[in-house]
Amino acid sequence: MKTPNMIRLLEMSIHAFALAVVWRGASAMMTGGVSTESLGIIQSIEPFAIPVAILAIIGSVAASQLGLRRWRKASGGSHRESVELVHETPRLDQQHEKIIKDLRKKLTELDQENSRLNLVLQEKNACLLQDTLTGIGNRLAYEERLQQEFRRWNRFGNPLTMLIWDIDHFKQINDQYGHAMGDVVLRGIAKLLARRIRSTDFVARFGGEEFVMLLPGADAEAALQLADQIRLDIAESRFENTDINLPVTISCGLTRFQAGDSPQSAFARADRALYQSKQAGRNCCTTC
Ligand SMILES: Nc1nc2c(ncn2[C@@H]2O[C@H](COP(=O)(O)OP(=O)(O)OP(=O)(O)O)[C@@H](O)[C@H]2O)c(=O)[nH]1
């Protein structure tokens, strides 16, 4: 037990003893007899009740003052502080412990909320860059990746080839079989395009029935070979929706990044190559 608590206990015991003596003395004086047997010790000092009571009160005050002064001297606090401390310290400790416990709980909750929000942010970011119909990258993803690959090409000078794909007569598919069938074809083509490329390559839906590809490390000849395989794959596939089973062809224009190129100039050249493929009768790949 701490010193102030001991002092307080001593003080309270002596006060209680003094009060018992005073009460017993007063009761004896008023009734002329003993009102209770439980206070046996007091019975024996009944004739001296009043003087003993006064002495007990003086003794209790002196003892408590002496004890507090000693404790005060050792701890360096004032009388008021020491008395307040006796009462307040346990309460303050409990309050501080509760505040710390609450703060820890809050921190844990904030940590969990932070992790949850990070996941939501990652999901939102992924959604922002994804084409909702086909599940591959969208135009924004393409713009981002193009900048990255262009900077790498500028810095290291490794070959970089760009391909633009366009489904042939797609408008006819929509008009003849409906938009739902058009969507089936778009999803199927996206899958076939993505299936044949390396993990370091990139494919996105540029918009409508147009797709773009970036093949870092591939020169125009290797890229043309790959493009032709993909084109053939698509031409040999069938796109199905309920009772419709449809063959579809695709055209491609490709170009290798050349000295002095910007992303825009390379895109314009690949687009010219695509136009030539369309002019040549479609279902073919052209390099420019
Ligand atoms: N089903 C579907 N159709 C789309 C979507 N986006 C664009 N289209 C359609 O794609 C068609 C593109 O037609 P065009 O640009 O004339 O090209 P095309 O018919 O493929 O002709 P060529 O490229 O010359 O072979 C239009 O009818 C658009 O409405 C889409 O998300 N879903």
The ligand as an ORCA input file, in Angstrom:
! r2SCAN-3c Opt
* xyz 0 1
  N     -21.839     -4.523    -80.731
  C     -21.032     -3.457    -80.609
  N     -20.802     -2.665    -81.676
  C     -19.985     -1.608    -81.562
  C     -19.378     -1.294    -80.336
  N     -18.615     -0.174    -80.556
  C     -18.735      0.172    -81.842
  N     -19.570     -0.684    -82.479
  C     -19.996     -0.683    -83.887
  O     -18.896     -0.999    -84.721
  C     -19.232     -0.625    -86.039
  C     -17.999     -0.110    -86.759
  O     -18.285      0.010    -88.101
  P     -17.328      0.636    -89.180
  O     -16.432      1.642    -88.538
  O     -18.125      1.090    -90.350
  O     -16.367     -0.514    -89.595
  P     -16.668     -1.927    -90.268
  O     -18.092     -2.177    -90.484
  O     -15.934     -2.956    -89.413
  O     -15.936     -1.818    -91.659
  P     -14.430     -2.056    -92.025
  O     -13.603     -1.675    -90.834
  O     -14.167     -1.200    -93.201
  O     -14.264     -3.495    -92.346
  C     -20.330      0.432    -85.915
  O     -21.541     -0.101    -86.413
  C     -20.461      0.648    -84.411
  O     -21.793      0.908    -83.993
  C     -19.663     -2.150    -79.223
  O     -19.174     -1.952    -78.112
  N     -20.485     -3.208    -79.395
*
